[in-house]
């Protein structure tokens, strides 16, 4: 909330849960409008967005449910509690997780 870009966009009032969900919903609808037959995986990485107690997975789930699109999925990587951005080993863990998710949910 102290960064110039945040202040320009939101002022001193953070976006509400409804605003976040609706904005994400609109984002996925825009992708769908360009790729009408694609499988879309809405994923969150292994950092703070998936830390215990984070509201972000629930925001994403609610937006996806609102879409009602059987080809839009959610996949949340495990919180790795790393020291900053994921390293190569952590990226491999996430890649394996995503491969397993795709193999389990999408028929090619």
Jmol script that loads the backbone (N, CA, C; Angstrom):
load data "model"
ATOM      1  N   UNK A   1       0.795  -1.227   0.000  1.00  0.00           N
ATOM      2  CA  UNK A   1       0.000   0.000   0.000  1.00  0.00           C
ATOM      3  C   UNK A   1       0.831   1.283   0.000  1.00  0.00           C
ATOM      4  N   UNK A   2       2.137   1.160   0.214  1.00  0.00           N
ATOM      5  CA  UNK A   2       3.001   2.343   0.249  1.00  0.00           C
ATOM      6  C   UNK A   2       3.646   2.653  -1.096  1.00  0.00           C
ATOM      7  N   UNK A   3       3.466   1.786  -2.098  1.00  0.00           N
ATOM      8  CA  UNK A   3       4.080   2.009  -3.407  1.00  0.00           C
ATOM      9  C   UNK A   3       3.235   2.958  -4.250  1.00  0.00           C
ATOM     10  N   UNK A   4       3.910   3.759  -5.069  1.00  0.00           N
ATOM     11  CA  UNK A   4       3.229   4.746  -5.905  1.00  0.00           C
ATOM     12  C   UNK A   4       2.165   4.115  -6.801  1.00  0.00           C
ATOM     13  N   UNK A   5       2.475   2.966  -7.412  1.00  0.00           N
ATOM     14  CA  UNK A   5       1.516   2.328  -8.315  1.00  0.00           C
ATOM     15  C   UNK A   5       0.248   1.914  -7.562  1.00  0.00           C
ATOM     16  N   UNK A   6       0.418   1.393  -6.369  1.00  0.00           N
ATOM     17  CA  UNK A   6      -0.731   0.983  -5.553  1.00  0.00           C
ATOM     18  C   UNK A   6      -1.589   2.209  -5.218  1.00  0.00           C
ATOM     19  N   UNK A   7      -0.949   3.257  -4.803  1.00  0.00           N
ATOM     20  CA  UNK A   7      -1.662   4.481  -4.413  1.00  0.00           C
ATOM     21  C   UNK A   7      -2.397   5.069  -5.612  1.00  0.00           C
ATOM     22  N   UNK A   8      -1.743   5.086  -6.803  1.00  0.00           N
ATOM     23  CA  UNK A   8      -2.408   5.588  -8.005  1.00  0.00           C
ATOM     24  C   UNK A   8      -3.669   4.788  -8.324  1.00  0.00           C
ATOM     25  N   UNK A   9      -3.585   3.485  -8.152  1.00  0.00           N
ATOM     26  CA  UNK A   9      -4.705   2.618  -8.532  1.00  0.00           C
ATOM     27  C   UNK A   9      -5.796   2.567  -7.466  1.00  0.00           C
ATOM     28  N   UNK A  10      -5.408   2.487  -6.194  1.00  0.00           N
ATOM     29  CA  UNK A  10      -6.389   2.253  -5.133  1.00  0.00           C
ATOM     30  C   UNK A  10      -6.513   3.378  -4.119  1.00  0.00           C
ATOM     31  N   UNK A  11      -5.614   4.360  -4.170  1.00  0.00           N
ATOM     32  CA  UNK A  11      -5.641   5.397  -3.138  1.00  0.00           C
ATOM     33  C   UNK A  11      -5.238   4.789  -1.809  1.00  0.00           C
ATOM     34  N   UNK A  12      -5.953   5.164  -0.769  1.00  0.00           N
ATOM     35  CA  UNK A  12      -5.605   4.611   0.545  1.00  0.00           C
ATOM     36  C   UNK A  12      -6.591   3.530   0.989  1.00  0.00           C
ATOM     37  N   UNK A  13      -7.446   3.095   0.061  1.00  0.00           N
ATOM     38  CA  UNK A  13      -8.427   2.058   0.382  1.00  0.00           C
ATOM     39  C   UNK A  13      -8.116   0.802  -0.437  1.00  0.00           C
ATOM     40  N   UNK A  14      -7.732  -0.293   0.214  1.00  0.00           N
ATOM     41  CA  UNK A  14      -7.420  -1.504  -0.542  1.00  0.00           C
ATOM     42  C   UNK A  14      -8.665  -2.056  -1.233  1.00  0.00           C
ATOM     43  N   UNK A  15      -8.491  -2.783  -2.324  1.00  0.00           N
ATOM     44  CA  UNK A  15      -9.646  -3.356  -3.004  1.00  0.00           C
ATOM     45  C   UNK A  15     -10.349  -4.372  -2.105  1.00  0.00           C
ATOM     46  N   UNK A  16     -11.652  -4.421  -2.221  1.00  0.00           N
ATOM     47  CA  UNK A  16     -12.427  -5.366  -1.423  1.00  0.00           C
ATOM     48  C   UNK A  16     -12.306  -6.768  -2.015  1.00  0.00           C
ATOM     49  N   UNK A  17     -12.738  -7.753  -1.257  1.00  0.00           N
ATOM     50  CA  UNK A  17     -12.762  -9.128  -1.751  1.00  0.00           C
ATOM     51  C   UNK A  17     -13.591  -9.213  -3.030  1.00  0.00           C
ATOM     52  N   UNK A  18     -14.715  -8.552  -3.048  1.00  0.00           N
ATOM     53  CA  UNK A  18     -15.588  -8.565  -4.231  1.00  0.00           C
ATOM     54  C   UNK A  18     -14.875  -7.966  -5.436  1.00  0.00           C
ATOM     55  N   UNK A  19     -14.185  -6.847  -5.245  1.00  0.00           N
ATOM     56  CA  UNK A  19     -13.450  -6.232  -6.354  1.00  0.00           C
ATOM     57  C   UNK A  19     -12.358  -7.155  -6.885  1.00  0.00           C
ATOM     58  N   UNK A  20     -11.653  -7.819  -5.989  1.00  0.00           N
ATOM     59  CA  UNK A  20     -10.573  -8.725  -6.407  1.00  0.00           C
ATOM     60  C   UNK A  20     -11.156  -9.886  -7.204  1.00  0.00           C
ATOM     61  N   UNK A  21     -12.205 -10.494  -6.687  1.00  0.00           N
ATOM     62  CA  UNK A  21     -12.831 -11.638  -7.360  1.00  0.00           C
ATOM     63  C   UNK A  21     -13.374 -11.216  -8.719  1.00  0.00           C
ATOM     64  N   UNK A  22     -14.075 -10.099  -8.777  1.00  0.00           N
ATOM     65  CA  UNK A  22     -14.656  -9.645 -10.048  1.00  0.00           C
ATOM     66  C   UNK A  22     -13.587  -9.278 -11.068  1.00  0.00           C
ATOM     67  N   UNK A  23     -12.486  -8.698 -10.622  1.00  0.00           N
ATOM     68  CA  UNK A  23     -11.404  -8.348 -11.535  1.00  0.00           C
ATOM     69  C   UNK A  23     -10.741  -9.614 -12.088  1.00  0.00           C
ATOM     70  N   UNK A  24     -10.519 -10.592 -11.233  1.00  0.00           N
ATOM     71  CA  UNK A  24      -9.931 -11.847 -11.706  1.00  0.00           C
ATOM     72  C   UNK A  24     -10.893 -12.557 -12.653  1.00  0.00           C
ATOM     73  N   UNK A  25     -12.167 -12.561 -12.319  1.00  0.00           N
ATOM     74  CA  UNK A  25     -13.210 -13.126 -13.177  1.00  0.00           C
ATOM     75  C   UNK A  25     -13.148 -12.479 -14.568  1.00  0.00           C
ATOM     76  N   UNK A  26     -13.066 -11.159 -14.618  1.00  0.00           N
ATOM     77  CA  UNK A  26     -12.976 -10.444 -15.888  1.00  0.00           C
ATOM     78  C   UNK A  26     -11.715 -10.787 -16.656  1.00  0.00           C
ATOM     79  N   UNK A  27     -10.626 -10.958 -15.935  1.00  0.00           N
ATOM     80  CA  UNK A  27      -9.355 -11.331 -16.559  1.00  0.00           C
ATOM     81  C   UNK A  27      -9.471 -12.693 -17.249  1.00  0.00           C
ATOM     82  N   UNK A  28     -10.041 -13.666 -16.572  1.00  0.00           N
ATOM     83  CA  UNK A  28     -10.185 -15.004 -17.156  1.00  0.00           C
ATOM     84  C   UNK A  28     -11.185 -14.976 -18.311  1.00  0.00           C
ATOM     85  N   UNK A  29     -12.249 -14.209 -18.181  1.00  0.00           N
ATOM     86  CA  UNK A  29     -13.205 -14.079 -19.295  1.00  0.00           C
ATOM     87  C   UNK A  29     -12.521 -13.481 -20.523  1.00  0.00           C
ATOM     88  N   UNK A  30     -11.633 -12.521 -20.309  1.00  0.00           N
ATOM     89  CA  UNK A  30     -10.914 -11.912 -21.436  1.00  0.00           C
ATOM     90  C   UNK A  30     -10.012 -12.948 -22.114  1.00  0.00           C
ATOM     91  N   UNK A  31      -9.333 -13.758 -21.322  1.00  0.00           N
ATOM     92  CA  UNK A  31      -8.515 -14.831 -21.906  1.00  0.00           C
ATOM     93  C   UNK A  31      -9.406 -15.786 -22.691  1.00  0.00           C
ATOM     94  N   UNK A  32     -10.523 -16.171 -22.102  1.00  0.00           N
ATOM     95  CA  UNK A  32     -11.444 -17.093 -22.759  1.00  0.00           C
ATOM     96  C   UNK A  32     -11.950 -16.517 -24.083  1.00  0.00           C
ATOM     97  N   UNK A  33     -12.180 -15.220 -24.143  1.00  0.00           N
ATOM     98  CA  UNK A  33     -12.688 -14.616 -25.383  1.00  0.00           C
ATOM     99  C   UNK A  33     -11.688 -14.748 -26.525  1.00  0.00           C
ATOM    100  N   UNK A  34     -10.406 -14.810 -26.208  1.00  0.00           N
ATOM    101  CA  UNK A  34      -9.363 -14.979 -27.225  1.00  0.00           C
ATOM    102  C   UNK A  34      -9.070 -16.445 -27.526  1.00  0.00           C
ATOM    103  N   UNK A  35      -9.329 -17.313 -26.556  1.00  0.00           N
ATOM    104  CA  UNK A  35      -9.025 -18.741 -26.686  1.00  0.00           C
ATOM    105  C   UNK A  35     -10.247 -19.557 -26.256  1.00  0.00           C
ATOM    106  N   UNK A  36     -11.280 -19.612 -27.109  1.00  0.00           N
ATOM    107  CA  UNK A  36     -12.555 -20.201 -26.700  1.00  0.00           C
ATOM    108  C   UNK A  36     -12.513 -21.692 -26.383  1.00  0.00           C
ATOM    109  N   UNK A  37     -11.541 -22.422 -26.876  1.00  0.00           N
ATOM    110  CA  UNK A  37     -11.501 -23.866 -26.645  1.00  0.00           C
ATOM    111  C   UNK A  37     -10.378 -24.310 -25.699  1.00  0.00           C
ATOM    112  N   UNK A  38      -9.609 -23.375 -25.206  1.00  0.00           N
ATOM    113  CA  UNK A  38      -8.445 -23.730 -24.388  1.00  0.00           C
ATOM    114  C   UNK A  38      -8.842 -24.200 -22.994  1.00  0.00           C
ATOM    115  N   UNK A  39      -8.004 -25.069 -22.439  1.00  0.00           N
ATOM    116  CA  UNK A  39      -8.065 -25.384 -21.016  1.00  0.00           C
ATOM    117  C   UNK A  39      -7.243 -24.299 -20.321  1.00  0.00           C
ATOM    118  N   UNK A  40      -7.790 -23.715 -19.285  1.00  0.00           N
ATOM    119  CA  UNK A  40      -7.122 -22.630 -18.570  1.00  0.00           C
ATOM    120  C   UNK A  40      -6.922 -23.067 -17.125  1.00  0.00           C
ATOM    121  N   UNK A  41      -5.693 -23.000 -16.665  1.00  0.00           N
ATOM    122  CA  UNK A  41      -5.386 -23.349 -15.283  1.00  0.00           C
ATOM    123  C   UNK A  41      -5.036 -22.068 -14.537  1.00  0.00           C
ATOM    124  N   UNK A  42      -5.845 -21.744 -13.561  1.00  0.00           N
ATOM    125  CA  UNK A  42      -5.602 -20.579 -12.707  1.00  0.00           C
ATOM    126  C   UNK A  42      -4.753 -21.070 -11.537  1.00  0.00           C
ATOM    127  N   UNK A  43      -3.504 -20.684 -11.526  1.00  0.00           N
ATOM    128  CA  UNK A  43      -2.560 -21.206 -10.538  1.00  0.00           C
ATOM    129  C   UNK A  43      -2.004 -20.083  -9.678  1.00  0.00           C
ATOM    130  N   UNK A  44      -1.636 -20.447  -8.475  1.00  0.00           N
ATOM    131  CA  UNK A  44      -0.915 -19.540  -7.586  1.00  0.00           C
ATOM    132  C   UNK A  44       0.379 -20.223  -7.203  1.00  0.00           C
ATOM    133  N   UNK A  45       1.458 -19.455  -7.221  1.00  0.00           N
ATOM    134  CA  UNK A  45       2.778 -19.987  -6.934  1.00  0.00           C
ATOM    135  C   UNK A  45       2.988 -20.374  -5.486  1.00  0.00           C
ATOM    136  N   UNK A  46       4.200 -20.666  -5.156  1.00  0.00           N
ATOM    137  CA  UNK A  46       4.554 -21.251  -3.865  1.00  0.00           C
ATOM    138  C   UNK A  46       4.926 -20.217  -2.802  1.00  0.00           C
ATOM    139  N   UNK A  47       4.663 -18.961  -3.098  1.00  0.00           N
ATOM    140  CA  UNK A  47       5.082 -17.910  -2.167  1.00  0.00           C
ATOM    141  C   UNK A  47       3.917 -17.467  -1.284  1.00  0.00           C
ATOM    142  N   UNK A  48       3.898 -16.235  -0.868  1.00  0.00           N
ATOM    143  CA  UNK A  48       2.937 -15.737   0.107  1.00  0.00           C
ATOM    144  C   UNK A  48       1.477 -15.908  -0.247  1.00  0.00           C
ATOM    145  N   UNK A  49       1.142 -15.946  -1.529  1.00  0.00           N
ATOM    146  CA  UNK A  49      -0.267 -16.064  -1.923  1.00  0.00           C
ATOM    147  C   UNK A  49      -0.888 -17.382  -1.474  1.00  0.00           C
ATOM    148  N   UNK A  50      -0.054 -18.393  -1.224  1.00  0.00           N
ATOM    149  CA  UNK A  50      -0.577 -19.683  -0.765  1.00  0.00           C
ATOM    150  C   UNK A  50      -0.132 -20.013   0.664  1.00  0.00           C
ATOM    151  N   UNK A  51       0.438 -19.042   1.348  1.00  0.00           N
ATOM    152  CA  UNK A  51       0.841 -19.261   2.739  1.00  0.00           C
ATOM    153  C   UNK A  51      -0.399 -19.558   3.582  1.00  0.00           C
ATOM    154  N   UNK A  52      -0.232 -20.310   4.651  1.00  0.00           N
ATOM    155  CA  UNK A  52      -1.386 -20.578   5.516  1.00  0.00           C
ATOM    156  C   UNK A  52      -2.082 -19.280   5.921  1.00  0.00           C
ATOM    157  N   UNK A  53      -3.396 -19.267   5.776  1.00  0.00           N
ATOM    158  CA  UNK A  53      -4.186 -18.100   6.130  1.00  0.00           C
ATOM    159  C   UNK A  53      -4.360 -17.080   5.018  1.00  0.00           C
ATOM    160  N   UNK A  54      -3.697 -17.269   3.885  1.00  0.00           N
ATOM    161  CA  UNK A  54      -3.830 -16.330   2.774  1.00  0.00           C
ATOM    162  C   UNK A  54      -5.239 -16.406   2.189  1.00  0.00           C
ATOM    163  N   UNK A  55      -5.848 -15.260   1.881  1.00  0.00           N
ATOM    164  CA  UNK A  55      -7.180 -15.283   1.272  1.00  0.00           C
ATOM    165  C   UNK A  55      -7.159 -15.538  -0.233  1.00  0.00           C
ATOM    166  N   UNK A  56      -5.969 -15.499  -0.859  1.00  0.00           N
ATOM    167  CA  UNK A  56      -5.903 -15.540  -2.324  1.00  0.00           C
ATOM    168  C   UNK A  56      -6.425 -16.824  -2.955  1.00  0.00           C
ATOM    169  N   UNK A  57      -6.141 -17.995  -2.429  1.00  0.00           N
ATOM    170  CA  UNK A  57      -6.727 -19.183  -3.058  1.00  0.00           C
ATOM    171  C   UNK A  57      -8.255 -19.133  -3.096  1.00  0.00           C
ATOM    172  N   UNK A  58      -8.854 -18.632  -2.044  1.00  0.00           N
ATOM    173  CA  UNK A  58     -10.312 -18.540  -2.004  1.00  0.00           C
ATOM    174  C   UNK A  58     -10.837 -17.533  -3.028  1.00  0.00           C
ATOM    175  N   UNK A  59     -10.132 -16.423  -3.215  1.00  0.00           N
ATOM    176  CA  UNK A  59     -10.532 -15.450  -4.239  1.00  0.00           C
ATOM    177  C   UNK A  59     -10.547 -16.101  -5.616  1.00  0.00           C
ATOM    178  N   UNK A  60      -9.484 -16.843  -5.908  1.00  0.00           N
ATOM    179  CA  UNK A  60      -9.369 -17.476  -7.222  1.00  0.00           C
ATOM    180  C   UNK A  60     -10.460 -18.529  -7.392  1.00  0.00           C
ATOM    181  N   UNK A  61     -10.675 -19.342  -6.373  1.00  0.00           N
ATOM    182  CA  UNK A  61     -11.732 -20.360  -6.442  1.00  0.00           C
ATOM    183  C   UNK A  61     -13.092 -19.717  -6.709  1.00  0.00           C
ATOM    184  N   UNK A  62     -13.400 -18.649  -6.010  1.00  0.00           N
ATOM    185  CA  UNK A  62     -14.702 -17.989  -6.185  1.00  0.00           C
ATOM    186  C   UNK A  62     -14.858 -17.428  -7.596  1.00  0.00           C
ATOM    187  N   UNK A  63     -13.804 -16.854  -8.146  1.00  0.00           N
ATOM    188  CA  UNK A  63     -13.876 -16.327  -9.513  1.00  0.00           C
ATOM    189  C   UNK A  63     -14.102 -17.460 -10.509  1.00  0.00           C
ATOM    190  N   UNK A  64     -13.423 -18.575 -10.316  1.00  0.00           N
ATOM    191  CA  UNK A  64     -13.561 -19.715 -11.231  1.00  0.00           C
ATOM    192  C   UNK A  64     -14.969 -20.314 -11.122  1.00  0.00           C
ATOM    193  N   UNK A  65     -15.488 -20.448  -9.922  1.00  0.00           N
ATOM    194  CA  UNK A  65     -16.853 -20.959  -9.755  1.00  0.00           C
ATOM    195  C   UNK A  65     -17.844 -20.037 -10.460  1.00  0.00           C
ATOM    196  N   UNK A  66     -17.642 -18.748 -10.319  1.00  0.00           N
ATOM    197  CA  UNK A  66     -18.524 -17.760 -10.959  1.00  0.00           C
ATOM    198  C   UNK A  66     -18.517 -17.918 -12.484  1.00  0.00           C
ATOM    199  N   UNK A  67     -17.394 -18.329 -13.054  1.00  0.00           N
ATOM    200  CA  UNK A  67     -17.308 -18.526 -14.503  1.00  0.00           C
ATOM    201  C   UNK A  67     -18.189 -19.677 -14.971  1.00  0.00           C
ATOM    202  N   UNK A  68     -18.256 -20.738 -14.179  1.00  0.00           N
ATOM    203  CA  UNK A  68     -19.037 -21.899 -14.576  1.00  0.00           C
ATOM    204  C   UNK A  68     -18.526 -22.560 -15.846  1.00  0.00           C
ATOM    205  N   UNK A  69     -17.243 -22.520 -16.065  1.00  0.00           N
ATOM    206  CA  UNK A  69     -16.611 -23.030 -17.276  1.00  0.00           C
ATOM    207  C   UNK A  69     -15.850 -24.306 -16.920  1.00  0.00           C
ATOM    208  N   UNK A  70     -16.252 -25.421 -17.486  1.00  0.00           N
ATOM    209  CA  UNK A  70     -15.645 -26.712 -17.139  1.00  0.00           C
ATOM    210  C   UNK A  70     -14.207 -26.863 -17.626  1.00  0.00           C
ATOM    211  N   UNK A  71     -13.751 -25.939 -18.426  1.00  0.00           N
ATOM    212  CA  UNK A  71     -12.368 -25.994 -18.902  1.00  0.00           C
ATOM    213  C   UNK A  71     -11.481 -24.977 -18.188  1.00  0.00           C
ATOM    214  N   UNK A  72     -11.955 -24.439 -17.079  1.00  0.00           N
ATOM    215  CA  UNK A  72     -11.139 -23.541 -16.258  1.00  0.00           C
ATOM    216  C   UNK A  72     -10.960 -24.220 -14.904  1.00  0.00           C
ATOM    217  N   UNK A  73      -9.703 -24.349 -14.502  1.00  0.00           N
ATOM    218  CA  UNK A  73      -9.345 -25.100 -13.311  1.00  0.00           C
ATOM    219  C   UNK A  73      -8.556 -24.203 -12.350  1.00  0.00           C
ATOM    220  N   UNK A  74      -8.471 -24.638 -11.109  1.00  0.00           N
ATOM    221  CA  UNK A  74      -7.559 -23.993 -10.161  1.00  0.00           C
ATOM    222  C   UNK A  74      -6.511 -25.016  -9.738  1.00  0.00           C
ATOM    223  N   UNK A  75      -5.309 -24.519  -9.556  1.00  0.00           N
ATOM    224  CA  UNK A  75      -4.222 -25.356  -9.038  1.00  0.00           C
ATOM    225  C   UNK A  75      -3.325 -24.459  -8.198  1.00  0.00           C
ATOM    226  N   UNK A  76      -3.186 -24.810  -6.942  1.00  0.00           N
ATOM    227  CA  UNK A  76      -2.372 -24.015  -6.033  1.00  0.00           C
ATOM    228  C   UNK A  76      -1.163 -24.836  -5.593  1.00  0.00           C
ATOM    229  N   UNK A  77      -0.004 -24.284  -5.844  1.00  0.00           N
ATOM    230  CA  UNK A  77       1.226 -24.959  -5.445  1.00  0.00           C
ATOM    231  C   UNK A  77       1.363 -24.903  -3.927  1.00  0.00           C
ATOM    232  N   UNK A  78       2.025 -25.892  -3.388  1.00  0.00           N
ATOM    233  CA  UNK A  78       2.266 -25.927  -1.942  1.00  0.00           C
ATOM    234  C   UNK A  78       3.139 -24.758  -1.530  1.00  0.00           C
ATOM    235  N   UNK A  79       2.848 -24.225  -0.366  1.00  0.00           N
ATOM    236  CA  UNK A  79       3.663 -23.153   0.189  1.00  0.00           C
ATOM    237  C   UNK A  79       5.020 -23.727   0.571  1.00  0.00           C
ATOM    238  N   UNK A  80       6.082 -23.209  -0.029  1.00  0.00           N
ATOM    239  CA  UNK A  80       7.416 -23.740   0.205  1.00  0.00           C
ATOM    240  C   UNK A  80       8.189 -22.979   1.274  1.00  0.00           C
ATOM    241  N   UNK A  81       7.665 -21.844   1.696  1.00  0.00           N
ATOM    242  CA  UNK A  81       8.303 -21.055   2.752  1.00  0.00           C
ATOM    243  C   UNK A  81       9.781 -20.826   2.455  1.00  0.00           C
ATOM    244  N   UNK A  82      10.052 -20.548   1.188  1.00  0.00           N
ATOM    245  CA  UNK A  82      11.435 -20.324   0.773  1.00  0.00           C
ATOM    246  C   UNK A  82      11.927 -18.942   1.158  1.00  0.00           C
ATOM    247  N   UNK A  83      13.160 -18.707   0.828  1.00  0.00           N
ATOM    248  CA  UNK A  83      13.797 -17.428   1.138  1.00  0.00           C
ATOM    249  C   UNK A  83      13.754 -16.548  -0.113  1.00  0.00           C
ATOM    250  N   UNK A  84      12.623 -15.944  -0.388  1.00  0.00           N
ATOM    251  CA  UNK A  84      12.462 -15.131  -1.582  1.00  0.00           C
ATOM    252  C   UNK A  84      11.812 -15.927  -2.691  1.00  0.00           C
ATOM    253  N   UNK A  85      12.113 -15.569  -3.920  1.00  0.00           N
ATOM    254  CA  UNK A  85      11.542 -16.261  -5.077  1.00  0.00           C
ATOM    255  C   UNK A  85      12.067 -17.695  -5.139  1.00  0.00           C
ATOM    256  N   UNK A  86      11.278 -18.589  -5.744  1.00  0.00           N
ATOM    257  CA  UNK A  86      11.696 -19.993  -5.809  1.00  0.00           C
ATOM    258  C   UNK A  86      13.039 -20.171  -6.522  1.00  0.00           C
ATOM    259  N   UNK A  87      13.789 -21.132  -6.036  1.00  0.00           N
ATOM    260  CA  UNK A  87      15.051 -21.484  -6.686  1.00  0.00           C
ATOM    261  C   UNK A  87      14.786 -22.595  -7.697  1.00  0.00           C
ATOM    262  N   UNK A  88      15.819 -23.077  -8.358  1.00  0.00           N
ATOM    263  CA  UNK A  88      15.644 -24.082  -9.406  1.00  0.00           C
ATOM    264  C   UNK A  88      14.997 -25.356  -8.872  1.00  0.00           C
ATOM    265  N   UNK A  89      15.403 -25.808  -7.703  1.00  0.00           N
ATOM    266  CA  UNK A  89      14.817 -27.013  -7.116  1.00  0.00           C
ATOM    267  C   UNK A  89      13.323 -26.803  -6.825  1.00  0.00           C
ATOM    268  N   UNK A  90      12.971 -25.644  -6.302  1.00  0.00           N
ATOM    269  CA  UNK A  90      11.558 -25.347  -6.009  1.00  0.00           C
ATOM    270  C   UNK A  90      10.742 -25.229  -7.290  1.00  0.00           C
ATOM    271  N   UNK A  91      11.344 -24.683  -8.333  1.00  0.00           N
ATOM    272  CA  UNK A  91      10.660 -24.636  -9.634  1.00  0.00           C
ATOM    273  C   UNK A  91      10.393 -26.052 -10.141  1.00  0.00           C
ATOM    274  N   UNK A  92      11.332 -26.950  -9.935  1.00  0.00           N
ATOM    275  CA  UNK A  92      11.138 -28.338 -10.363  1.00  0.00           C
ATOM    276  C   UNK A  92       9.996 -28.983  -9.582  1.00  0.00           C
ATOM    277  N   UNK A  93       9.912 -28.706  -8.298  1.00  0.00           N
ATOM    278  CA  UNK A  93       8.803 -29.220  -7.475  1.00  0.00           C
ATOM    279  C   UNK A  93       7.471 -28.707  -8.025  1.00  0.00           C
ATOM    280  N   UNK A  94       7.413 -27.423  -8.364  1.00  0.00           N
ATOM    281  CA  UNK A  94       6.175 -26.854  -8.909  1.00  0.00           C
ATOM    282  C   UNK A  94       5.867 -27.444 -10.282  1.00  0.00           C
ATOM    283  N   UNK A  95       6.893 -27.620 -11.118  1.00  0.00           N
ATOM    284  CA  UNK A  95       6.684 -28.207 -12.439  1.00  0.00           C
ATOM    285  C   UNK A  95       6.099 -29.611 -12.310  1.00  0.00           C
ATOM    286  N   UNK A  96       6.651 -30.412 -11.404  1.00  0.00           N
ATOM    287  CA  UNK A  96       6.138 -31.764 -11.200  1.00  0.00           C
ATOM    288  C   UNK A  96       4.689 -31.743 -10.728  1.00  0.00           C
ATOM    289  N   UNK A  97       4.377 -30.804  -9.852  1.00  0.00           N
ATOM    290  CA  UNK A  97       3.009 -30.662  -9.358  1.00  0.00           C
ATOM    291  C   UNK A  97       2.048 -30.304 -10.494  1.00  0.00           C
ATOM    292  N   UNK A  98       2.469 -29.383 -11.348  1.00  0.00           N
ATOM    293  CA  UNK A  98       1.620 -28.966 -12.469  1.00  0.00           C
ATOM    294  C   UNK A  98       1.452 -30.095 -13.487  1.00  0.00           C
ATOM    295  N   UNK A  99       2.522 -30.811 -13.770  1.00  0.00           N
ATOM    296  CA  UNK A  99       2.429 -31.939 -14.700  1.00  0.00           C
ATOM    297  C   UNK A  99       1.432 -32.969 -14.170  1.00  0.00           C
ATOM    298  N   UNK A 100       1.528 -33.283 -12.886  1.00  0.00           N
ATOM    299  CA  UNK A 100       0.597 -34.235 -12.280  1.00  0.00           C
ATOM    300  C   UNK A 100      -0.841 -33.712 -12.379  1.00  0.00           C
ATOM    301  N   UNK A 101      -1.037 -32.432 -12.106  1.00  0.00           N
ATOM    302  CA  UNK A 101      -2.380 -31.845 -12.193  1.00  0.00           C
ATOM    303  C   UNK A 101      -2.939 -31.974 -13.615  1.00  0.00           C
ATOM    304  N   UNK A 102      -2.144 -31.602 -14.594  1.00  0.00           N
ATOM    305  CA  UNK A 102      -2.596 -31.672 -15.990  1.00  0.00           C
ATOM    306  C   UNK A 102      -2.917 -33.116 -16.364  1.00  0.00           C
ATOM    307  N   UNK A 103      -2.036 -34.031 -16.037  1.00  0.00           N
ATOM    308  CA  UNK A 103      -2.270 -35.435 -16.366  1.00  0.00           C
ATOM    309  C   UNK A 103      -3.534 -35.976 -15.699  1.00  0.00           C
ATOM    310  N   UNK A 104      -3.863 -35.459 -14.526  1.00  0.00           N
ATOM    311  CA  UNK A 104      -5.029 -35.939 -13.776  1.00  0.00           C
ATOM    312  C   UNK A 104      -6.344 -35.283 -14.181  1.00  0.00           C
ATOM    313  N   UNK A 105      -6.288 -34.109 -14.807  1.00  0.00           N
ATOM    314  CA  UNK A 105      -7.520 -33.347 -15.044  1.00  0.00           C
ATOM    315  C   UNK A 105      -7.855 -33.049 -16.508  1.00  0.00           C
ATOM    316  N   UNK A 106      -6.882 -33.152 -17.389  1.00  0.00           N
ATOM    317  CA  UNK A 106      -7.115 -32.731 -18.769  1.00  0.00           C
ATOM    318  C   UNK A 106      -6.855 -33.902 -19.710  1.00  0.00           C
ATOM    319  N   UNK A 107      -7.856 -34.192 -20.511  1.00  0.00           N
ATOM    320  CA  UNK A 107      -7.713 -35.244 -21.519  1.00  0.00           C
ATOM    321  C   UNK A 107      -7.243 -34.595 -22.818  1.00  0.00           C
ATOM    322  N   UNK A 108      -6.146 -35.044 -23.351  1.00  0.00           N
ATOM    323  CA  UNK A 108      -5.595 -34.473 -24.580  1.00  0.00           C
ATOM    324  C   UNK A 108      -6.135 -35.179 -25.767  1.00  0.00           C
TER     325      UNK A 108
END
end "model"
wireframe off; spacefill off
backbone 0.3
color backbone group
